[in-house]
């Protein structure tokens, strides 16, 4: 999974405009988006991780790191602004530390145990800058310097800030402000001469000098091709040159250093096509012999220095002994080897100081041209393979995996010359061969106890630092509490010169109140407090930072502050700016109320509070509204299914009054209390003397057979129906048939409604009775509507991953309608669950269906009409 880190120059010089009409920063943003589109064509780009760093201080300069999503990356890229200095050294160090933060936790560098090319995390840093002078708070620098101090734990184990699988590329924008009449040069893009170019070449990358949009697109396509999984190695020749070929040209016979003698190139580490992860067996040896008594590890270079001997050797391979094969990036070295056209000979490779008693060390592999002569491969073998491979060949073919004493002595002598960290790899290779018992289990790996404990401690510290940095990404820098007074140096200020004061007096006519003798160091680090914390101080340190339209105001403010330097009259803002609010924030009244001081309590607490009329004047405060006594049915306990004469409904020895719901309540609609004062209820005597309800009012909610078991035991009859209605029941009573019933007058009571609550008419429409046919039709319509909404919600829950089915059964308990309606509804839910292969859910639903059947057999079911 390659990591693509974009380091964008956000210095103020990136605001310069080109002849295209866009700024350098806009071109940089467009280049990143174009690069992502070009990279997206490759199927291997699915595992890419994008990071974004700019030139701000740590951690505010890290805009997108290890945890940020692609959307966050794009948002932060579009929000970049060019306002700072060209601190490219500090920003590069931040980028490298961000990439290296997790390496000690995963153990990918394998310090002291050899370098494994197949343990890699390829990263490419793409810097887009304008190539101007390197400016910082300390001045202008001519060369690029990376800070030596870093908070990254374990940084002392590697000499360089980068690693061998990290490369730096730079796009230096040189697009002119005026269109050039000269034709663009054809061919490749030349490298730039800015200070970042040597840093790119050290890491194995390069820089591009971009003079036009066409060249920029050409560079982006080249960068997409550079995304390869591999590590950078320094190849250096040791010993004499090989004998020249008979048909070699005269240029090849000249003496002296040649380009192929020393190459700094990449070796490709191809992932396994089955697993997608590189697989290897043997490491590249360290440049030191590990000492078990050493308390520390010597620092390693980022790129291993591999020396190759030009003496022709015969390549050695045994069938059952594994080896690693890596292709070299095209270079002068590969070109020279391919020109010799000798695919059956090889050049051995060494790492200096890797052996115990030899400066050059023993060979660990060889360079060999492919049989088709189209590339050069690096074969990584066991350490000192010319000694080990013949021994293993004899073990397989001669001894038949039954080693003799003489063979064991030769094998033990080899183990003494092999670095101890090869033991693990050798044990795995012997297990693959079928001889797992040749190595003892108690053999040491070569690291002392202090080094092992130190590496574990570094891993823990890296994890803590990783979590801390991840948590700090995305936070904004805290605003300054005031304006700082900075001492610019030991020289005398212009305001202390007598001729300046005389000229100021002649111009203004007022004498300044500055004392003549001032010590410039007295106010070093002094800070002017701001009375209004919400206003940003105008701490301009450069006159070019002041907008053109504000020059006169700023000049008058500076003159006023200079001539009146008392503490009371020193102001950083104009008086009109105190009341200047952006239009987008003018309606944010709640923040103003939060910032306002707490008001004093009212002298008369019983007096109703006056509501503020800011915003919508028709918005009503529902908390302060009065509720009709008939509306308490909504919030009170609903004893559904209980008879009026039940002892549970008796309160205070008398029968509890049954109330109907307000006609304003409707199904599926939030309740809004009426504004009119409540009507006085009638007495309980009037309520008890009411005639029995007609058969028109039907307890259709009691058809829902998911109530408690106590409800199912109650007998039901036409005269004992409970008047437990939904909000739609009384709505149906007043939206009746006009031809069949006459209109009701305002204040008239509905027959059959107990409680004597006065009816409040809505929209001056007279309430009416419904005929039985219309009532049945309306109930069926409302039931179907509710069930359709429940079906939609249940289908959404079924499609969600996981086995959290509690919400589904809560929704199933809200189904309305007859028994047949609910059974058909439940069977449709089971079919939907079967479509998504939710076997556990289907089993639970079938149990639920069986439970409904059992209840229906024991329950006195009442038909709707």
HELIX and SHEET records of a PDB file:
HELIX    1   1 UNK A   12  UNK A   15  5                                   4    
HELIX    2   2 UNK A   24  UNK A   39  1                                  16    
HELIX    3   3 UNK A   43  UNK A   47  5                                   5    
HELIX    4   4 UNK A   70  UNK A   78  1                                   9    
HELIX    5   5 UNK A   88  UNK A  100  1                                  13    
HELIX    6   6 UNK A  103  UNK A  106  1                                   4    
HELIX    7   7 UNK A  155  UNK A  157  5                                   3    
HELIX    8   8 UNK A  196  UNK A  203  1                                   8    
HELIX    9   9 UNK A  213  UNK A  226  1                                  14    
HELIX   10  10 UNK A  250  UNK A  253  5                                   4    
HELIX   11  11 UNK A  259  UNK A  261  5                                   3    
HELIX   12  12 UNK A  332  UNK A  340  1                                   9    
HELIX   13  13 UNK A  385  UNK A  397  1                                  13    
HELIX   14  14 UNK A  405  UNK A  417  1                                  13    
HELIX   15  15 UNK A  420  UNK A  422  5                                   3    
HELIX   16  16 UNK A  423  UNK A  433  1                                  11    
HELIX   17  17 UNK A  449  UNK A  472  1                                  24    
HELIX   18  18 UNK A  494  UNK A  496  5                                   3    
HELIX   19  19 UNK A  498  UNK A  508  1                                  11    
HELIX   20  20 UNK A  543  UNK A  545  5                                   3    
HELIX   21  21 UNK A  548  UNK A  550  5                                   3    
HELIX   22  22 UNK A  551  UNK A  563  1                                  13    
HELIX   23  23 UNK A  576  UNK A  579  5                                   4    
HELIX   24  24 UNK A  583  UNK A  585  5                                   3    
HELIX   25  25 UNK A  589  UNK A  595  1                                   7    
HELIX   26  26 UNK A  629  UNK A  631  5                                   3    
HELIX   27  27 UNK A  632  UNK A  635  1                                   4    
HELIX   28  28 UNK A  647  UNK A  649  5                                   3    
HELIX   29  29 UNK A  684  UNK A  688  1                                   5    
HELIX   30  30 UNK A  700  UNK A  703  5                                   4    
HELIX   31  31 UNK A  709  UNK A  712  1                                   4    
HELIX   32  32 UNK A  727  UNK A  734  1                                   8    
HELIX   33  33 UNK A  772  UNK A  799  1                                  28    
HELIX   34  34 UNK A  806  UNK A  812  1                                   7    
HELIX   35  35 UNK A  819  UNK A  835  1                                  17    
HELIX   36  36 UNK A  839  UNK A  858  1                                  20    
SHEET    1   A 6 UNK A  62  UNK A  64  0                                        
SHEET    2   A 6 UNK A  49  UNK A  53 -1                                        
SHEET    3   A 6 UNK A   3  UNK A   8  1                                        
SHEET    4   A 6 UNK A 123  UNK A 129  1                                        
SHEET    5   A 6 UNK A 166  UNK A 173  1                                        
SHEET    6   A 6 UNK A 207  UNK A 210  1                                        
SHEET    1   B 2 UNK A 134  UNK A 136  0                                        
SHEET    2   B 2 UNK A 139  UNK A 141 -1                                        
SHEET    1   C 8 UNK A 230  UNK A 238  0                                        
SHEET    2   C 8 UNK A 262  UNK A 268 -1                                        
SHEET    3   C 8 UNK A 324  UNK A 328 -1                                        
SHEET    4   C 8 UNK A 376  UNK A 380 -1                                        
SHEET    5   C 8 UNK A 365  UNK A 369 -1                                        
SHEET    6   C 8 UNK A 346  UNK A 350 -1                                        
SHEET    7   C 8 UNK A 305  UNK A 313 -1                                        
SHEET    8   C 8 UNK A 230  UNK A 238  1                                        
SHEET    1   D 2 UNK A 482  UNK A 484  0                                        
SHEET    2   D 2 UNK A 527  UNK A 529 -1                                        
SHEET    1   E 2 UNK A 650  UNK A 651  0                                        
SHEET    2   E 2 UNK A 654  UNK A 655 -1                                        
END                                                                             
